[in-house]
Amino acid sequence: GEPQNEAYIIVEGTVVRKRLIEDQLHVMGPLGYAGSADSIGMLHLLKKEPCYSTVQATSDGYAYILNSEIFQELLDEDPEFSKEVIMSLIREVREHTIHQRTPLFLQTGKNLPTEPLPWFAVSCAAAIESFYRSGLNAILIRQLTGETAAFFPNMHIQTPTRILYINGFKGLRYLFETRIDPNEYSNPELTGLALALIPGIVMSPISSILEACNVGHKNPEPLMVRWTRGLIPRCMREVIFGVGINQLSDYCEERLDSIFTNTTTRNLAGSLLAGCAAGYLSHIPHNLSTLKLLDPKVSYRQHFRSLVKPWEEGIQGGFPRLKPPVRKTLASIATVVFPKGSLIRTCQIAGSFIIINSSINALKHINVKIDMREKNGVV
């Protein structure tokens, strides 16, 4: 590279800065790329260090030229100028260092104005989402069994139960965050992981009641017995759901701060990404819990085999020379990697996260307090 004798401050117009790195030409961001006016060569100017980039104008414009000797004289003779140079560098560095990078299991909820928790906002969000979720559940059951399932069954049970369910997830998170500080323990992230898993485990029975409401057409058992079917895989599913709607949504939203400046848009995008991840990862537990709920007399192993069978038949038709053990192994892997009803389930969870999180953000300033004390003779 040649010594940098002059720097260029772009006042109007655009330039492109290119540099050859490891035999490949790359476009580099000029100094000031994060927000201030673009400048070229300022980092090499003070001691005339070698520069290795080529700058090309891509539009008409004009720029100021700053000579290295003049720059050195200004720094030596004018303390105020030196101070301004230092401040501009500080601002530039600050732009590149304000990145939120909280670990997944150390994420904390937003400090909403209606403390301790916006029950009204959470309840409204859960009520709206209960209909969306119930409708998608009917479609998913039809996909798994091939039989028609009723849309929005027992909503007089589903809606209040879903309100209790979502408030439980948000309330338990708030309770743990206000009572337990993971940083006080020797392994904060492990402590945060344990606290993130608990809401899903605690809320599994309530989720089971919600699921049991959807399968009365197939499983004639009373609701109080039916909800216990498929509880173990459902507990795994709820743990994934709880981490997804709480920690993972905030984690994804935080990582999008440089892409979306609008808070609402960033919240929607973070909920969408977290919902897709949680929906995909919870497919197998969800499918097994649903099949067990529909037919409790069949073992989990047999239910999993029913999911594997279509893949095995497809592989056998496409590759008839494969040995049965290889065919079964490939079919089992395909069942886990490409689960049945994956698109529907992912849309369901992603949609639920968006509805719940965005509704809470939209209604978070509303706080409804219920006073049960006697007023004016009326209880």
C-alpha positions in Angstrom: 0.0 0.0 0.0 1.0 3.6 -0.6 1.4 6.1 2.2 -1.8 8.1 3.0 -0.8 11.7 2.4 -4.3 13.1 2.1 -7.8 12.3 3.5 -11.1 13.0 1.8 -14.2 14.2 3.6 -17.3 13.5 1.4 -19.7 16.4 1.6 -22.0 15.4 -1.3 -22.3 12.3 -3.5 -21.4 8.7 -3.0 -18.3 6.6 -3.3 -17.4 2.9 -3.1 -14.3 1.7 -1.3 -12.9 -1.7 -2.5 -10.2 -3.8 -1.0 -8.6 -7.1 -2.1 -8.5 -9.5 0.8 -7.2 -13.1 0.3 -7.5 -12.9 -3.5 -11.2 -11.7 -3.3 -12.4 -8.1 -3.9 -14.6 -6.8 -1.1 -16.6 -3.6 -0.7 -15.7 -1.9 2.6 -17.6 0.6 4.6 -15.9 4.0 4.9 -15.3 5.8 8.2 -18.6 7.4 9.1 -20.6 4.6 7.7 -22.5 4.2 11.0 -24.1 7.6 10.8 -21.7 10.6 10.3 -20.5 12.0 7.0 -18.3 9.6 5.0 -14.5 10.1 5.1 -11.7 8.3 3.4 -8.2 7.8 4.7 -8.6 9.4 8.1 -7.4 6.4 10.1 -4.1 6.3 8.1 -3.5 10.1 7.8 -1.8 11.0 11.1 1.4 8.9 10.5 1.0 8.5 6.8 0.4 4.7 7.2 0.1 2.6 4.1 -3.5 2.3 2.7 -4.7 -0.8 0.8 -8.1 0.3 -0.5 -9.2 1.8 -3.8 -12.0 4.4 -3.7 -14.2 5.1 -6.7 -16.9 7.9 -7.1 -20.3 6.5 -8.0 -22.0 9.8 -8.4 -21.3 13.5 -8.9 -20.4 15.4 -5.8 -17.7 17.2 -4.0 -15.3 16.6 -1.1 -12.7 18.4 1.1 -9.1 17.3 1.0 -7.1 17.3 4.2 -3.3 17.1 3.9 -1.4 15.1 6.5 1.0 17.9 7.4 -1.8 20.4 7.9 -3.7 17.9 10.0 -0.7 17.4 12.2 -0.2 21.1 12.6 -3.8 21.6 13.6 -3.6 18.9 16.2 -0.4 20.4 17.7 -1.5 24.1 17.7 -5.2 24.0 18.4 -6.3 22.0 21.6 -10.0 22.6 20.8 -9.6 21.0 17.4 -7.8 18.1 18.9 -10.6 17.7 21.4 -13.2 17.7 18.6 -11.3 15.1 16.6 -11.2 12.8 19.7 -14.9 13.3 20.3 -15.7 12.4 16.7 -13.7 9.2 17.0 -15.5 8.5 20.3 -18.9 8.9 18.6 -17.8 6.6 15.8 -16.6 3.9 18.1 -19.8 4.3 20.2 -21.9 3.6 17.2 -20.2 0.3 16.7 -20.2 -0.8 20.3 -23.9 -0.2 21.2 -25.0 -3.8 20.4 -27.3 -5.7 22.8 -26.0 -9.2 23.3 -27.7 -10.6 26.4 -27.4 -14.4 26.6 -30.5 -16.4 25.9 -31.2 -17.6 29.4 -30.3 -14.2 31.0 -33.0 -12.3 29.1 -35.3 -10.3 31.2 -38.8 -9.1 30.5 -39.6 -5.5 29.5 -40.4 -3.1 32.3 -44.0 -2.4 31.4 -45.6 0.8 32.8 -48.5 -1.2 34.4 -46.5 -3.0 37.1 -46.4 -5.6 38.5 -47.8 -7.2 35.3 -50.3 -5.8 32.7 -53.0 -8.5 33.4 -55.5 -6.8 31.2 -53.2 -6.6 28.2 -52.0 -10.2 28.7 -55.6 -11.5 29.1 -56.8 -9.6 26.0 -53.9 -11.0 24.0 -54.6 -14.6 25.2 -58.3 -14.3 24.4 -57.6 -13.3 20.8 -55.0 -15.9 20.4 -57.2 -18.7 21.8 -59.4 -18.6 18.7 -56.4 -18.6 16.3 -54.8 -21.5 18.1 -58.0 -23.5 18.3 -58.6 -23.1 14.6 -55.1 -24.2 13.7 -55.3 -27.1 16.1 -58.3 -28.5 14.2 -56.4 -28.2 10.9 -53.4 -30.0 12.4 -55.5 -32.8 13.8 -57.0 -33.3 10.4 -53.5 -33.4 8.9 -52.3 -36.0 11.5 -55.4 -38.3 11.4 -57.0 -37.7 8.1 -60.4 -37.1 9.9 -62.4 -33.9 10.2 -62.1 -32.1 13.5 -64.5 -29.4 14.7 -63.4 -25.8 14.6 -63.5 -23.8 17.9 -64.9 -26.6 20.2 -65.7 -25.8 23.8 -64.5 -22.2 23.6 -66.3 -21.4 26.8 -63.6 -23.6 28.4 -60.7 -22.9 26.0 -60.7 -19.1 26.2 -60.6 -18.7 30.0 -58.1 -21.6 30.3 -55.9 -20.0 27.6 -56.1 -16.6 29.5 -55.0 -18.4 32.7 -52.3 -20.3 30.7 -50.6 -17.2 29.1 -50.9 -15.2 32.3 -49.2 -18.1 34.0 -46.2 -18.0 31.7 -45.8 -14.3 31.9 -46.6 -14.1 35.6 -44.1 -16.9 36.6 -41.4 -15.2 34.6 -42.1 -11.9 36.3 -42.1 -13.7 39.7 -38.7 -15.4 39.1 -37.1 -12.2 37.8 -38.2 -10.1 40.8 -37.3 -12.8 43.4 -34.2 -14.5 42.0 -31.1 -13.0 40.4 -29.1 -15.6 38.4 -26.0 -13.5 38.7 -25.8 -14.2 42.4 -25.1 -17.9 41.6 -21.8 -19.5 40.5 -23.3 -20.3 37.1 -25.8 -17.6 36.1 -26.7 -19.1 32.7 -27.4 -22.5 34.2 -29.6 -20.9 36.8 -31.4 -18.9 34.1 -31.9 -22.1 32.1 -33.6 -23.7 35.1 -35.9 -20.7 35.7 -36.8 -20.6 32.0 -37.9 -24.3 32.1 -40.1 -24.1 35.1 -43.1 -22.2 33.6 -43.5 -24.8 30.9 -43.5 -27.6 33.4 -46.0 -25.8 35.7 -48.4 -24.9 32.9 -48.5 -28.3 31.3 -51.7 -29.4 33.1 -53.5 -26.3 31.9 -52.3 -26.9 28.4 -53.5 -30.5 28.7 -57.0 -29.3 29.4 -56.9 -27.0 26.3 -55.8 -29.9 24.1 -58.4 -32.3 25.6 -61.1 -29.8 24.5 -60.2 -30.4 20.9 -60.5 -34.2 20.7 -63.9 -35.0 22.3 -65.0 -36.2 18.8 -62.3 -38.9 18.9 -61.7 -39.7 22.5 -65.0 -40.2 24.5 -63.3 -40.2 27.9 -64.5 -37.5 30.3 -62.5 -34.3 30.1 -61.1 -34.8 33.6 -59.5 -38.0 32.5 -58.8 -37.1 28.9 -56.4 -34.2 29.8 -53.9 -36.7 31.3 -53.3 -38.4 28.0 -50.0 -37.5 26.4 -48.8 -35.5 29.4 -45.1 -36.3 29.2 -44.4 -35.2 25.6 -46.8 -32.3 26.1 -44.6 -31.2 29.0 -41.6 -31.1 26.7 -43.6 -29.1 24.2 -44.7 -26.6 26.8 -41.1 -26.1 28.0 -40.2 -25.2 24.4 -43.2 -22.9 24.1 -42.4 -21.2 27.4 -38.7 -20.5 26.5 -39.8 -19.4 23.0 -42.5 -16.9 24.0 -40.4 -15.5 26.8 -36.6 -15.7 26.4 -36.2 -16.6 22.8 -38.6 -13.8 21.5 -36.6 -11.2 23.5 -33.3 -12.8 22.3 -34.3 -12.5 18.6 -35.8 -9.0 19.1 -32.5 -7.9 20.7 -30.4 -9.2 17.8 -32.5 -7.3 15.3 -31.8 -3.9 16.7 -29.4 -3.0 13.9 -32.0 -4.1 11.2 -35.3 -2.6 12.5 -35.2 0.7 14.3 -39.0 0.7 15.0 -39.8 -1.1 18.3 -43.1 -2.6 17.0 -41.5 -3.9 13.8 -38.6 -5.4 15.8 -41.0 -7.0 18.3 -43.0 -8.6 15.4 -39.9 -9.9 13.7 -38.4 -11.3 16.9 -41.7 -13.0 17.7 -41.9 -14.5 14.2 -38.3 -15.9 14.3 -38.8 -17.3 17.8 -42.2 -18.8 16.9 -40.7 -20.5 13.8 -37.9 -22.0 15.9 -40.2 -23.1 18.8 -42.8 -24.4 16.4 -40.3 -26.6 14.5 -38.5 -27.9 17.7 -41.8 -28.8 19.3 -43.3 -30.8 16.4 -42.5 -34.3 17.5 -43.6 -33.8 21.2 -46.7 -32.1 19.9 -47.6 -34.9 17.4 -47.0 -37.7 19.9 -49.0 -35.9 22.7 -51.9 -35.3 20.2 -51.9 -38.9 18.9 -51.8 -40.3 22.5 -54.7 -38.0 23.4 -56.7 -39.2 20.4 -56.0 -42.9 21.0 -54.7 -43.5 24.5 -54.7 -47.3 24.2 -51.8 -47.2 21.6 -48.3 -46.8 23.0 -45.9 -43.9 22.2 -43.7 -46.3 20.2 -46.6 -47.4 18.0 -47.7 -43.8 17.5 -44.1 -42.9 16.4 -44.1 -45.9 14.1 -47.3 -44.5 12.5 -45.5 -41.3 11.7 -42.5 -43.2 10.4 -44.5 -45.5 8.1 -45.3 -43.1 5.3 -41.6 -42.1 5.1 -40.5 -45.7 5.1 -43.0 -46.6 2.3 -41.8 -43.6 0.3 -38.1 -44.5 0.7 -38.9 -48.1 -0.2 -40.6 -47.0 -3.4 -37.7 -44.7 -4.4 -34.8 -46.9 -3.3 -36.1 -50.5 -3.3 -32.6 -52.0 -2.9 -31.9 -50.5 0.5 -31.9 -52.9 3.4 -34.8 -52.7 5.9 -32.7 -51.5 8.8 -31.2 -48.7 6.7 -34.6 -47.8 5.4 -36.1 -47.7 8.9 -33.2 -45.5 10.1 -33.6 -43.0 7.3 -37.3 -42.9 7.7 -37.0 -42.2 11.5 -34.5 -39.4 10.7 -36.8 -37.9 8.1 -39.8 -38.1 10.5 -37.8 -36.0 13.1 -36.2 -33.6 10.6 -39.3 -33.2 8.4 -42.2 -33.8 10.8 -45.8 -34.2 9.6 -47.8 -31.0 9.7 -44.6 -29.0 10.3 -45.8 -26.0 8.3 -49.2 -25.8 10.1 -47.6 -26.2 13.5 -44.9 -23.6 12.8 -47.6 -21.1 11.5 -49.6 -21.8 14.7 -46.8 -21.0 17.1 -45.3 -18.1 15.1 -48.8 -16.6 14.8 -49.5 -17.1 18.5 -46.2 -15.4 19.5 -46.9 -12.5 17.2 -50.5 -12.1 18.5 -49.6 -12.3 22.1 -46.4 -10.2 22.2 -47.7 -7.5 19.8 -51.1 -7.3 21.6 -49.3 -6.9 25.0 -47.1 -4.2 23.6 -50.1 -2.4 22.1 -52.2 -2.6 25.3 -49.4 -2.4 27.9 -50.4 1.2 29.0 -53.9 0.0 30.1 -54.1 -1.3 33.6 -57.5 -2.4 34.9 -57.8 -2.8 38.7 -60.7 -4.7 40.2 -61.7 -3.5 43.6 -63.8 -6.0 45.5 -64.5 -3.7 48.4 -68.1 -2.5 49.2 -68.9 0.9 47.5 -72.1 2.8 48.1 -73.8 -0.2 49.6 -73.1 -2.3 46.5 -70.8 -5.3 46.8 
